[in-house]
Structures are given as C-alpha cells and as structure tokens.
Amino acid sequence: MKRFLVPVLAAVASIALVGLLAYGLTTKAEDTSIDEAVARGERPVAASRELPKLGAAGTSSLADLRGKVVVLNFWASWCTPCKAEAPVLAAAQERLQRDGAGTVLGVTYDDSTPDSLKFVKEFDVRYPNVRDVGTRLAEQYGTTSLPETFVIDARGRIADFYRGQIDAARLSRAISKARA
C-alpha cells in the first residue's frame, strides 16, 4: 500500500504545481499601479476616502474637492523631509487659493493627533489636513515612505506625483500639468 501511495502523492503534487504555474501565467494582469500608469501618460482616478479632519470636527475627502486641482501630500510630524517641504506646500496653497484653482490637502501618516497639531502650528500650515487612521488611504496610493505628493486634476485624476521631498519647481510643473 505504501509503495502505491508515494507515487500517487508525487503525481498529485506535480499536477497541482503545474496547475498553479499555469494559473499564475494566465492571470498575470497588466500593471495598473499609479507609478506605471502615470509613466504611460495616463491619469488614473485618485482614490478617495472619508477621513477625520485634523483638529476639527467632521470628515472630509478628496471627492469633496472635485472640480479643483488638489495637491495631496502625505506627511508626519516625525518626518524630517516633511518639515523641509512645508514652506513649498504653503506657497503652493497661497497660489492655488489666490487663483481659485484648488488647494493643498495634507494627510497625516501614522502620526498622533497631538504631534500632528504641533507640526501644523510650528510650520504655520494653513491648508486643510485629514488623519489617515490606519494608513488605509496611503495604501491605495502605494505610499510606504514619506513624504509623498500627488497632484490631482479637477476631474479627480492623478496628473503627476512625487515620492520624496518635493521642491518648488517640481511642484509648479505638476500643478501646471494638472491645470492643463
């Protein structure tokens, strides 16, 4: 009986392995990540989720801002590059508000509310911020390190993004792209 069982189990395991390999090869989908889509010149739909406002009652979402350009910035108080780019985002907010074109929307990432509020006060952040509790929104954008900035056009599509500390020239180009 044992002599018969070993070859049968080996055959079943082999068939299962071949089946799994065939399934993997036939179901390989086209890469639809944000990075790849934007690189191809596409504008993927920006993920939106209702998130609690930082330092205020209620919730807000990216969908609430449809019709305007939005500079979506993931940040945290413990992030040194986030501190360095805060003035760049503040200047962008002033330009977008002055032109009536849009806003910057900050999204806290894995940060406590008191620390986030201290950051907002220390860096005189005047644009709206929401708290990404559990980093669920960040996951939808593929955000794993900070800071990361996504520029979204008035139709709610990602026009450009930058993973890392953004500078004024890069952000201006991205906003112009989103406004075009």
C-alpha positions as a Markdown table, in Angstrom:
| # | Residue | x | y | z |
|---|---|---|---|---|
| 1 | Met | 0.0 | 0.0 | 0.0 |
| 2 | Lys | 2.8 | 2.4 | 0.9 |
| 3 | Arg | 4.5 | 1.7 | -2.4 |
| 4 | Phe | 1.4 | 2.8 | -4.2 |
| 5 | Leu | 0.7 | 5.9 | -2.1 |
| 6 | Val | 4.1 | 7.6 | -2.6 |
| 7 | Pro | 3.9 | 7.7 | -6.4 |
| 8 | Val | 0.2 | 8.8 | -6.3 |
| 9 | Leu | 1.0 | 11.7 | -3.9 |
| 10 | Ala | 4.0 | 12.7 | -6.0 |
| 11 | Ala | 1.8 | 12.8 | -9.1 |
| 12 | Val | -0.9 | 14.8 | -7.4 |
| 13 | Ala | 1.6 | 17.3 | -6.1 |
| 14 | Ser | 3.2 | 17.6 | -9.6 |
| 15 | Ile | -0.2 | 18.2 | -11.2 |
| 16 | Ala | -1.1 | 20.8 | -8.5 |
| 17 | Leu | 2.2 | 22.6 | -9.1 |
| 18 | Val | 1.7 | 22.6 | -12.9 |
| 19 | Gly | -1.8 | 23.9 | -12.4 |
| 20 | Leu | -0.7 | 26.7 | -10.1 |
| 21 | Leu | 2.0 | 27.7 | -12.5 |
| 22 | Ala | -0.5 | 27.7 | -15.4 |
| 23 | Tyr | -2.9 | 29.8 | -13.4 |
| 24 | Gly | -0.2 | 32.3 | -12.5 |
| 25 | Leu | 0.9 | 32.7 | -16.1 |
| 26 | Thr | -2.6 | 33.1 | -17.5 |
| 27 | Thr | -3.9 | 35.5 | -14.8 |
| 28 | Lys | -1.0 | 37.9 | -14.8 |
| 29 | Ala | -2.7 | 41.3 | -15.2 |
| 30 | Glu | -1.3 | 44.4 | -16.7 |
| 31 | Asp | 0.4 | 46.6 | -14.2 |
| 32 | Thr | -2.1 | 49.3 | -13.1 |
| 33 | Ser | -0.1 | 50.9 | -10.3 |
| 34 | Ile | -0.1 | 54.7 | -10.1 |
| 35 | Asp | 3.6 | 54.9 | -11.0 |
| 36 | Glu | 3.3 | 52.8 | -14.2 |
| 37 | Ala | 0.0 | 54.5 | -15.3 |
| 38 | Val | 1.4 | 58.0 | -15.0 |
| 39 | Ala | 4.6 | 56.9 | -16.7 |
| 40 | Arg | 2.5 | 55.8 | -19.6 |
| 41 | Gly | 0.9 | 59.2 | -19.8 |
| 42 | Glu | -2.4 | 58.0 | -18.2 |
| 43 | Arg | -4.2 | 59.8 | -15.4 |
| 44 | Pro | -5.6 | 57.1 | -13.0 |
| 45 | Val | -8.6 | 58.0 | -10.9 |
| 46 | Ala | -7.4 | 59.3 | -7.5 |
| 47 | Ala | -8.6 | 57.2 | -4.5 |
| 48 | Ser | -10.8 | 58.9 | -2.1 |
| 49 | Arg | -12.0 | 58.0 | 1.4 |
| 50 | Glu | -13.8 | 59.9 | 4.1 |
| 51 | Leu | -11.2 | 60.8 | 6.8 |
| 52 | Pro | -11.5 | 62.7 | 10.1 |
| 53 | Lys | -10.4 | 66.3 | 9.9 |
| 54 | Leu | -7.2 | 67.2 | 11.8 |
| 55 | Gly | -8.1 | 69.5 | 14.7 |
| 56 | Ala | -11.7 | 69.9 | 13.7 |
| 57 | Ala | -15.0 | 68.0 | 13.9 |
| 58 | Gly | -16.3 | 66.1 | 10.9 |
| 59 | Thr | -14.7 | 64.3 | 8.0 |
| 60 | Ser | -13.5 | 65.3 | 4.6 |
| 61 | Ser | -12.5 | 63.5 | 1.4 |
| 62 | Leu | -10.8 | 64.1 | -1.9 |
| 63 | Ala | -14.2 | 63.7 | -3.5 |
| 64 | Asp | -15.4 | 66.8 | -1.7 |
| 65 | Leu | -12.8 | 68.8 | -3.7 |
| 66 | Arg | -13.8 | 67.6 | -7.2 |
| 67 | Gly | -13.6 | 70.4 | -9.7 |
| 68 | Lys | -10.4 | 71.8 | -8.3 |
| 69 | Val | -6.7 | 70.9 | -8.5 |
| 70 | Val | -5.6 | 69.2 | -5.3 |
| 71 | Val | -2.1 | 68.8 | -4.1 |
| 72 | Leu | -2.5 | 65.7 | -1.9 |
| 73 | Asn | 0.5 | 65.4 | 0.5 |
| 74 | Phe | 1.2 | 62.5 | 2.8 |
| 75 | Trp | 3.2 | 63.7 | 5.8 |
| 76 | Ala | 4.0 | 63.1 | 9.5 |
| 77 | Ser | 5.4 | 65.2 | 12.3 |
| 78 | Trp | 8.4 | 62.9 | 12.8 |
| 79 | Cys | 9.4 | 63.1 | 9.1 |
| 80 | Thr | 12.4 | 65.5 | 8.6 |
| 81 | Pro | 11.8 | 65.9 | 4.8 |
| 82 | Cys | 8.2 | 66.8 | 5.5 |
| 83 | Lys | 9.4 | 69.7 | 7.7 |
| 84 | Ala | 11.7 | 70.9 | 4.9 |
| 85 | Glu | 8.9 | 70.8 | 2.3 |
| 86 | Ala | 6.3 | 72.5 | 4.4 |
| 87 | Pro | 7.1 | 76.0 | 3.1 |
| 88 | Val | 6.9 | 74.8 | -0.5 |
| 89 | Leu | 3.4 | 73.4 | 0.1 |
| 90 | Ala | 2.4 | 76.6 | 1.9 |
| 91 | Ala | 3.4 | 78.7 | -1.1 |
| 92 | Ala | 1.5 | 76.3 | -3.4 |
| 93 | Gln | -1.6 | 76.7 | -1.2 |
| 94 | Glu | -1.3 | 80.5 | -1.4 |
| 95 | Arg | -1.1 | 80.4 | -5.3 |
| 96 | Leu | -3.9 | 77.9 | -5.7 |
| 97 | Gln | -6.2 | 79.9 | -3.4 |
| 98 | Arg | -5.3 | 83.2 | -5.0 |
| 99 | Asp | -6.2 | 81.8 | -8.4 |
| 100 | Gly | -9.2 | 80.0 | -7.1 |
| 101 | Ala | -7.8 | 76.9 | -8.8 |
| 102 | Gly | -7.6 | 74.5 | -5.8 |
| 103 | Thr | -6.0 | 73.6 | -2.6 |
| 104 | Val | -3.3 | 71.5 | -0.8 |
| 105 | Leu | -4.8 | 68.7 | 1.3 |
| 106 | Gly | -2.4 | 67.3 | 3.9 |
| 107 | Val | -2.9 | 63.7 | 5.0 |
| 108 | Thr | -1.2 | 62.6 | 8.2 |
| 109 | Tyr | 0.5 | 59.2 | 8.0 |
| 110 | Asp | 1.0 | 57.0 | 11.1 |
| 111 | Asp | 1.1 | 60.1 | 13.4 |
| 112 | Ser | -0.6 | 61.0 | 16.6 |
| 113 | Thr | -3.1 | 63.8 | 16.6 |
| 114 | Pro | -1.2 | 65.9 | 19.2 |
| 115 | Asp | 2.0 | 65.6 | 17.3 |
| 116 | Ser | 0.3 | 66.5 | 14.0 |
| 117 | Leu | -1.3 | 69.5 | 15.6 |
| 118 | Lys | 2.0 | 70.7 | 16.9 |
| 119 | Phe | 3.5 | 70.3 | 13.5 |
| 120 | Val | 0.7 | 72.4 | 11.9 |
| 121 | Lys | 1.2 | 75.1 | 14.5 |
| 122 | Glu | 5.0 | 75.1 | 14.3 |
| 123 | Phe | 5.1 | 75.3 | 10.5 |
| 124 | Asp | 2.1 | 77.6 | 10.1 |
| 125 | Val | 0.2 | 75.1 | 7.9 |
| 126 | Arg | -2.9 | 76.9 | 6.7 |
| 127 | Tyr | -4.3 | 74.3 | 4.3 |
| 128 | Pro | -6.7 | 71.6 | 5.3 |
| 129 | Asn | -5.5 | 68.3 | 6.8 |
| 130 | Val | -7.1 | 65.0 | 7.5 |
| 131 | Arg | -6.0 | 62.0 | 9.5 |
| 132 | Asp | -5.4 | 58.7 | 7.7 |
| 133 | Val | -6.1 | 56.4 | 10.6 |
| 134 | Gly | -4.7 | 53.0 | 9.8 |
| 135 | Thr | -3.0 | 54.4 | 6.7 |
| 136 | Arg | -5.7 | 53.0 | 4.5 |
| 137 | Leu | -5.7 | 55.9 | 2.0 |
| 138 | Ala | -1.9 | 55.8 | 1.9 |
| 139 | Glu | -2.1 | 52.1 | 0.9 |
| 140 | Gln | -4.3 | 52.9 | -2.0 |
| 141 | Tyr | -1.6 | 55.3 | -3.3 |
| 142 | Gly | 1.2 | 52.9 | -2.7 |
| 143 | Thr | 2.7 | 55.2 | 0.0 |
| 144 | Thr | 5.2 | 53.4 | 2.1 |
| 145 | Ser | 7.7 | 56.2 | 2.9 |
| 146 | Leu | 7.3 | 60.0 | 3.5 |
| 147 | Pro | 6.7 | 62.5 | 2.2 |
| 148 | Glu | 4.8 | 61.7 | -1.0 |
| 149 | Thr | 2.8 | 64.2 | -3.0 |
| 150 | Phe | 0.1 | 63.6 | -5.7 |
| 151 | Val | -1.3 | 66.3 | -7.8 |
| 152 | Ile | -4.8 | 65.7 | -8.9 |
| 153 | Asp | -6.7 | 67.4 | -11.7 |
| 154 | Ala | -10.2 | 68.9 | -11.5 |
| 155 | Arg | -11.7 | 65.7 | -12.8 |
| 156 | Gly | -10.2 | 63.7 | -9.9 |
| 157 | Arg | -7.4 | 62.1 | -11.8 |
| 158 | Ile | -3.7 | 61.9 | -10.8 |
| 159 | Ala | -1.8 | 64.2 | -13.2 |
| 160 | Asp | 1.6 | 63.8 | -11.5 |
| 161 | Phe | 3.2 | 62.6 | -8.3 |
| 162 | Tyr | 6.5 | 62.7 | -6.5 |
| 163 | Arg | 7.7 | 60.2 | -3.9 |
| 164 | Gly | 10.1 | 62.1 | -1.7 |
| 165 | Gln | 10.6 | 65.7 | -0.7 |
| 166 | Ile | 9.2 | 67.9 | -3.4 |
| 167 | Asp | 10.8 | 71.2 | -4.4 |
| 168 | Ala | 9.0 | 74.3 | -5.7 |
| 169 | Ala | 10.0 | 73.9 | -9.3 |
| 170 | Arg | 8.8 | 70.2 | -9.5 |
| 171 | Leu | 5.5 | 71.1 | -7.7 |
| 172 | Ser | 4.9 | 74.1 | -10.0 |
| 173 | Arg | 5.3 | 71.8 | -13.1 |
| 174 | Ala | 3.0 | 69.2 | -11.6 |
| 175 | Ile | 0.3 | 71.8 | -10.8 |
| 176 | Ser | 0.6 | 73.3 | -14.3 |
| 177 | Lys | 0.2 | 69.8 | -15.7 |
| 178 | Ala | -2.9 | 69.2 | -13.6 |
| 179 | Arg | -4.4 | 72.6 | -14.7 |
| 180 | Ala | -3.8 | 71.9 | -18.4 |
